């Protein structure tokens, strides 16, 4: 059988290095939280800690050291246009859910994604607090999603902890239950693992929040789009994702159509 350009056999080494780096970073950030650490805000808003910076350096050194020709987009590194000319790009959030990490809530994750020509090819989402390691390599080409069931009964939507608490969850069709979870990367990993049915947000996200989790979900045959129902292309000059809807095809279509009716 002819293998695609980012088939599982090709990315075995990439997955191995990513898992090793995420494990090492996870051990360190868990230890740092127990010992105490400094934190502050960047841009006057977003929380950042010593652990974020330390994990970013571990991941950057391991991944770019092993794969020097692969581009880099990371939350805690200065972004340059150099990555735009690379076919393969690591997209990394050293700690997604820094607020939960600092609060001691087990809802943060180390998120390592690899995209090839703008499409998710590999994802590693590691939650050091729970010991979960979610990994996937996406087949190439991705299989066409079937029509799905449309989930007519009750279903569980994983949403942002703040969105849930402040009543800012998008209205959803049918019998939707919601559960607030801190890290969006972790939410995506949970849905990919069958521990939820939908990830949804109307808020914009950065590519590093989403890339690894998107790979996990796509590898499970789920539909991944922005909140407008458009396929997400990664490694964009402005790495902003316009919200998120992730679910099996039938339920995704039901939510997408519902949102479109609301916007008329």
Helices and strands as residue ranges (DSSP letters): H 12-35, E 39-42, E 46-49, H 50-66, E 71-74, G 81-85, E 88-96, H 98-103, E 109-116, E 119-127, E 132-137, E 155-160, H 161-165, E 176-181, H 184-192, E 198-201, E 205-206, H 207-219, E 223-225, E 240-241, E 244-247, H 249-262
